[in-house]
Amino acid sequence: MKVSAASEALLDSGVRPPTALDGDLAPPSGVADHLPSVRPTANRRPDLRPARWPDAALRSALRSASVRGFATNHPYVRRFWTAAIGPGAVADLMRLAVAAQRDRSLPLPESVGILVREDLARWVDGKLFVRVVIPPLAPFQERRLSPELRREHRERTTGRARVA
C-alpha cells in the first residue's frame, strides 16, 4: 500500500484522520422522531398470576418411587436443580412458587420456557401452573451434572434415608 506524504505527516504527528463520526453524534433532524423512545429490550414484561400446580399426580408418582418432593427453597433444589437448569431458572421458579402460594402477580420471568421444558411449570388455557413441590432430578437431568455432583446426588438420594 502506498502512503502519501500527507498521510505520513498525520501518522508521525499522532493526529488521527477525520472520520464520519467526528462532530455531532446526534442523528440528523427528523430521524429522531421515528426512533422508539425506549429500546425494545427495556419494555416491561407482561404481568401474570401463577397458580399452584395440582400436586395429586406428583404425590402418587413420588409415593411409588418412595421419594418425597422438596420445597422450592430446600437445599436439594438449590444444589442440584441449580446445577441442572441454572441459577436464573431456579430463582424464577422460587419467585413463581411464592407468587402462586400468595396469589400474587409478577412480571413474566425470562426463564419460563426452561421451567416448562423441565416440567416445573405448565401453561394450561393461558394460565401458568407452577410446582411448589419440586420432584427429584430425573435420570436425564442428573446426567447434566458434573461427575462430582452426580456422585454427591447419588449418595444423598440412594442407600441412606431419602432426602426430604
C-alpha positions in Angstrom: 0.0 0.0 0.0 1.4 3.4 -1.0 1.3 6.0 1.7 1.1 9.7 0.7 3.2 12.4 2.2 0.1 13.9 3.9 -0.7 10.5 5.5 2.8 10.1 6.7 2.7 13.6 8.3 -0.6 12.7 10.1 0.9 9.4 11.3 4.1 11.0 12.6 2.2 13.8 14.4 -0.1 11.4 16.3 -3.2 13.2 15.0 -5.8 10.8 13.8 -7.5 11.4 10.5 -11.1 12.7 10.5 -13.9 10.2 10.5 -17.6 10.3 9.7 -18.4 10.1 13.4 -16.4 13.2 14.3 -18.6 16.1 15.2 -22.2 15.9 16.3 -23.2 12.3 17.2 -27.0 13.1 17.3 -29.0 11.7 14.4 -29.9 14.2 11.6 -33.0 16.3 12.3 -36.3 14.5 11.7 -34.8 11.0 12.2 -35.2 11.0 16.0 -38.9 11.4 15.6 -39.1 7.9 14.1 -36.9 6.2 16.6 -38.6 4.3 19.5 -38.5 6.2 22.8 -37.4 3.1 24.7 -35.2 0.3 23.5 -37.2 -2.9 22.8 -35.3 -4.8 25.5 -36.4 -2.2 28.1 -40.1 -2.8 27.5 -41.9 -4.1 30.6 -42.8 -7.7 30.6 -46.5 -8.6 31.0 -47.7 -9.4 34.4 -49.1 -12.9 35.2 -50.6 -14.5 38.2 -49.3 -18.1 38.5 -51.3 -20.9 40.1 -50.2 -23.8 42.2 -49.6 -27.0 40.3 -52.2 -29.6 41.4 -49.9 -32.0 43.4 -52.1 -35.1 43.3 -50.4 -36.7 40.3 -46.9 -35.7 41.6 -47.7 -37.2 45.1 -48.8 -40.5 43.6 -45.7 -40.7 41.4 -43.4 -39.8 44.2 -45.1 -42.3 46.6 -44.5 -45.1 44.1 -40.8 -44.1 43.9 -40.7 -43.8 47.8 -39.2 -40.3 47.4 -40.7 -37.1 48.7 -40.7 -33.8 46.9 -38.8 -30.7 48.0 -39.9 -27.2 48.9 -38.5 -24.7 46.4 -36.2 -23.2 49.0 -34.8 -26.7 50.1 -31.0 -27.2 49.9 -31.6 -30.1 47.4 -33.3 -27.7 45.0 -30.6 -25.1 45.4 -27.8 -27.5 45.0 -28.9 -29.9 42.3 -31.7 -28.2 40.3 -29.5 -25.1 40.1 -26.7 -27.2 38.6 -29.2 -28.8 36.2 -31.1 -25.8 34.9 -29.2 -22.8 36.1 -29.4 -20.2 38.9 -31.7 -17.8 37.0 -34.3 -20.5 36.3 -34.2 -21.7 39.9 -34.6 -18.1 41.1 -37.6 -17.6 38.8 -39.1 -20.9 40.0 -38.8 -19.7 43.6 -40.4 -16.4 42.8 -43.2 -18.0 40.8 -43.9 -20.6 43.6 -44.1 -17.8 46.2 -46.4 -15.8 44.0 -48.6 -18.8 43.4 -48.8 -19.6 47.1 -49.7 -16.0 48.0 -52.0 -15.5 45.0 -50.0 -12.5 43.7 -48.9 -11.4 40.2 -45.4 -10.7 39.0 -43.7 -9.9 35.7 -43.4 -12.8 33.3 -40.0 -14.4 34.1 -37.4 -14.7 31.4 -36.8 -18.4 32.1 -40.4 -19.7 31.9 -39.5 -21.7 28.8 -36.8 -23.6 30.7 -39.2 -24.3 33.6 -41.9 -25.5 31.2 -39.3 -27.7 29.3 -38.2 -29.2 32.6 -41.8 -29.8 33.7 -41.6 -27.5 36.7 -44.3 -25.2 35.2 -47.0 -25.7 32.6 -49.3 -23.5 30.5 -52.9 -24.6 30.6 -55.5 -22.4 28.8 -53.3 -19.3 29.1 -52.6 -19.8 32.8 -49.2 -20.7 34.2 -49.2 -23.5 36.8 -46.0 -23.8 38.8 -44.8 -26.6 41.1 -44.4 -25.7 44.7 -43.3 -29.3 45.5 -40.2 -30.0 43.4 -39.5 -33.6 42.3 -36.0 -35.1 42.5 -34.0 -34.9 39.3 -34.9 -37.4 36.6 -32.0 -39.5 35.2 -31.7 -37.4 32.1 -31.4 -34.3 34.3 -28.9 -36.0 36.6 -26.6 -36.7 33.6 -26.2 -32.9 33.2 -24.4 -32.7 36.5 -20.7 -32.8 36.8 -19.2 -36.2 37.8 -18.6 -35.0 41.4 -22.0 -33.5 41.8 -23.6 -36.6 40.2 -21.8 -38.8 42.8 -23.0 -36.5 45.6 -26.5 -36.7 44.3 -26.5 -40.5 44.2 -25.1 -40.6 47.7 -27.8 -38.3 49.0 -30.7 -40.0 47.2 -29.8 -43.7 47.5 -28.8 -46.0 50.3 -29.4 -43.8 53.2 -32.7 -42.3 54.2 -34.4 -40.5 51.4 -33.8 -36.7 51.1 -36.8 -34.8 52.4 
